[in-house]
Amino acid sequence: MSTINLKITGMTCEHCVRAAIKALEGVPGVEKAEVTLTPGGAVVHGKADPQQLIAAVREEGYNAEMRG
């Protein structure tokens, strides 16, 4: 199992966090997603395409990018 770290911006509340988790966990290969409001990020466990993860978050209305 691999771990992918994302930076997510645009979330303002716990509803946003839940929406991001649901979006990330809907991507094939994701076993678990942990999202934090502050500082705005996600740790995704599983074997998923990072670009699909970013696209899923953007579809919810937030910005996402790989965290170096």
Biotite code that builds the C-alpha atoms (Angstrom):
import biotite.structure as struc

atoms = struc.array([
    struc.Atom([0.000, 0.000, 0.000], chain_id="A", res_id=1, res_name="MET", atom_name="CA", element="C"),
    struc.Atom([1.326, 3.427, -0.858], chain_id="A", res_id=2, res_name="SER", atom_name="CA", element="C"),
    struc.Atom([0.646, 6.826, 0.654], chain_id="A", res_id=3, res_name="THR", atom_name="CA", element="C"),
    struc.Atom([-0.071, 9.962, -1.358], chain_id="A", res_id=4, res_name="ILE", atom_name="CA", element="C"),
    struc.Atom([-0.007, 13.418, 0.237], chain_id="A", res_id=5, res_name="ASN", atom_name="CA", element="C"),
    struc.Atom([-2.125, 16.191, -1.231], chain_id="A", res_id=6, res_name="LEU", atom_name="CA", element="C"),
    struc.Atom([-2.446, 19.870, -0.437], chain_id="A", res_id=7, res_name="LYS", atom_name="CA", element="C"),
    struc.Atom([-6.103, 20.928, -0.571], chain_id="A", res_id=8, res_name="ILE", atom_name="CA", element="C"),
    struc.Atom([-7.244, 24.548, -0.532], chain_id="A", res_id=9, res_name="THR", atom_name="CA", element="C"),
    struc.Atom([-10.714, 26.065, -0.505], chain_id="A", res_id=10, res_name="GLY", atom_name="CA", element="C"),
    struc.Atom([-12.189, 24.008, 2.343], chain_id="A", res_id=11, res_name="MET", atom_name="CA", element="C"),
    struc.Atom([-13.869, 26.117, 5.037], chain_id="A", res_id=12, res_name="THR", atom_name="CA", element="C"),
    struc.Atom([-15.648, 23.685, 7.369], chain_id="A", res_id=13, res_name="CYS", atom_name="CA", element="C"),
    struc.Atom([-16.103, 20.074, 8.459], chain_id="A", res_id=14, res_name="GLU", atom_name="CA", element="C"),
    struc.Atom([-18.693, 19.556, 5.714], chain_id="A", res_id=15, res_name="HIS", atom_name="CA", element="C"),
    struc.Atom([-15.941, 20.346, 3.210], chain_id="A", res_id=16, res_name="CYS", atom_name="CA", element="C"),
    struc.Atom([-13.659, 17.814, 4.894], chain_id="A", res_id=17, res_name="VAL", atom_name="CA", element="C"),
    struc.Atom([-16.333, 15.099, 4.692], chain_id="A", res_id=18, res_name="ARG", atom_name="CA", element="C"),
    struc.Atom([-17.007, 15.929, 1.026], chain_id="A", res_id=19, res_name="ALA", atom_name="CA", element="C"),
    struc.Atom([-13.297, 15.658, 0.214], chain_id="A", res_id=20, res_name="ALA", atom_name="CA", element="C"),
    struc.Atom([-13.005, 12.328, 2.064], chain_id="A", res_id=21, res_name="ILE", atom_name="CA", element="C"),
    struc.Atom([-16.009, 10.926, 0.203], chain_id="A", res_id=22, res_name="LYS", atom_name="CA", element="C"),
    struc.Atom([-14.613, 12.099, -3.140], chain_id="A", res_id=23, res_name="ALA", atom_name="CA", element="C"),
    struc.Atom([-11.167, 10.641, -2.473], chain_id="A", res_id=24, res_name="LEU", atom_name="CA", element="C"),
    struc.Atom([-12.505, 7.331, -1.178], chain_id="A", res_id=25, res_name="GLU", atom_name="CA", element="C"),
    struc.Atom([-14.579, 7.043, -4.352], chain_id="A", res_id=26, res_name="GLY", atom_name="CA", element="C"),
    struc.Atom([-11.446, 6.853, -6.499], chain_id="A", res_id=27, res_name="VAL", atom_name="CA", element="C"),
    struc.Atom([-10.520, 3.277, -7.481], chain_id="A", res_id=28, res_name="PRO", atom_name="CA", element="C"),
    struc.Atom([-7.645, 1.909, -5.427], chain_id="A", res_id=29, res_name="GLY", atom_name="CA", element="C"),
    struc.Atom([-8.141, 4.144, -2.390], chain_id="A", res_id=30, res_name="VAL", atom_name="CA", element="C"),
    struc.Atom([-8.371, 2.204, 0.859], chain_id="A", res_id=31, res_name="GLU", atom_name="CA", element="C"),
    struc.Atom([-8.610, 5.172, 3.218], chain_id="A", res_id=32, res_name="LYS", atom_name="CA", element="C"),
    struc.Atom([-8.397, 8.958, 3.022], chain_id="A", res_id=33, res_name="ALA", atom_name="CA", element="C"),
    struc.Atom([-7.614, 11.262, 5.924], chain_id="A", res_id=34, res_name="GLU", atom_name="CA", element="C"),
    struc.Atom([-8.378, 14.948, 5.353], chain_id="A", res_id=35, res_name="VAL", atom_name="CA", element="C"),
    struc.Atom([-7.584, 17.897, 7.619], chain_id="A", res_id=36, res_name="THR", atom_name="CA", element="C"),
    struc.Atom([-9.136, 21.343, 7.429], chain_id="A", res_id=37, res_name="LEU", atom_name="CA", element="C"),
    struc.Atom([-6.050, 23.036, 8.856], chain_id="A", res_id=38, res_name="THR", atom_name="CA", element="C"),
    struc.Atom([-3.585, 23.257, 7.185], chain_id="A", res_id=39, res_name="PRO", atom_name="CA", element="C"),
    struc.Atom([-5.676, 21.797, 4.358], chain_id="A", res_id=40, res_name="GLY", atom_name="CA", element="C"),
    struc.Atom([-4.399, 18.468, 3.207], chain_id="A", res_id=41, res_name="GLY", atom_name="CA", element="C"),
    struc.Atom([-5.036, 14.806, 2.672], chain_id="A", res_id=42, res_name="ALA", atom_name="CA", element="C"),
    struc.Atom([-3.174, 11.567, 3.236], chain_id="A", res_id=43, res_name="VAL", atom_name="CA", element="C"),
    struc.Atom([-4.501, 8.895, 0.916], chain_id="A", res_id=44, res_name="VAL", atom_name="CA", element="C"),
    struc.Atom([-3.700, 5.226, 1.507], chain_id="A", res_id=45, res_name="HIS", atom_name="CA", element="C"),
    struc.Atom([-3.920, 2.689, -1.294], chain_id="A", res_id=46, res_name="GLY", atom_name="CA", element="C"),
    struc.Atom([-2.874, 2.417, -4.901], chain_id="A", res_id=47, res_name="LYS", atom_name="CA", element="C"),
    struc.Atom([-4.555, 5.234, -6.802], chain_id="A", res_id=48, res_name="ALA", atom_name="CA", element="C"),
    struc.Atom([-3.580, 7.535, -9.642], chain_id="A", res_id=49, res_name="ASP", atom_name="CA", element="C"),
    struc.Atom([-2.663, 10.920, -8.114], chain_id="A", res_id=50, res_name="PRO", atom_name="CA", element="C"),
    struc.Atom([-4.234, 12.728, -11.050], chain_id="A", res_id=51, res_name="GLN", atom_name="CA", element="C"),
    struc.Atom([-7.549, 10.961, -10.395], chain_id="A", res_id=52, res_name="GLN", atom_name="CA", element="C"),
    struc.Atom([-7.360, 12.028, -6.749], chain_id="A", res_id=53, res_name="LEU", atom_name="CA", element="C"),
    struc.Atom([-6.757, 15.645, -7.723], chain_id="A", res_id=54, res_name="ILE", atom_name="CA", element="C"),
    struc.Atom([-9.614, 15.509, -10.254], chain_id="A", res_id=55, res_name="ALA", atom_name="CA", element="C"),
    struc.Atom([-11.993, 14.060, -7.637], chain_id="A", res_id=56, res_name="ALA", atom_name="CA", element="C"),
    struc.Atom([-11.226, 16.878, -5.190], chain_id="A", res_id=57, res_name="VAL", atom_name="CA", element="C"),
    struc.Atom([-11.584, 19.521, -7.912], chain_id="A", res_id=58, res_name="ARG", atom_name="CA", element="C"),
    struc.Atom([-14.979, 18.101, -8.871], chain_id="A", res_id=59, res_name="GLU", atom_name="CA", element="C"),
    struc.Atom([-16.096, 18.899, -5.308], chain_id="A", res_id=60, res_name="GLU", atom_name="CA", element="C"),
    struc.Atom([-15.043, 22.521, -5.832], chain_id="A", res_id=61, res_name="GLY", atom_name="CA", element="C"),
    struc.Atom([-11.673, 22.577, -4.033], chain_id="A", res_id=62, res_name="TYR", atom_name="CA", element="C"),
    struc.Atom([-8.135, 22.911, -5.341], chain_id="A", res_id=63, res_name="ASN", atom_name="CA", element="C"),
    struc.Atom([-5.683, 20.069, -4.894], chain_id="A", res_id=64, res_name="ALA", atom_name="CA", element="C"),
    struc.Atom([-2.074, 19.410, -5.776], chain_id="A", res_id=65, res_name="GLU", atom_name="CA", element="C"),
    struc.Atom([0.621, 16.943, -4.871], chain_id="A", res_id=66, res_name="MET", atom_name="CA", element="C"),
    struc.Atom([2.465, 17.848, -1.711], chain_id="A", res_id=67, res_name="ARG", atom_name="CA", element="C"),
    struc.Atom([6.192, 17.548, -2.175], chain_id="A", res_id=68, res_name="GLY", atom_name="CA", element="C"),
])
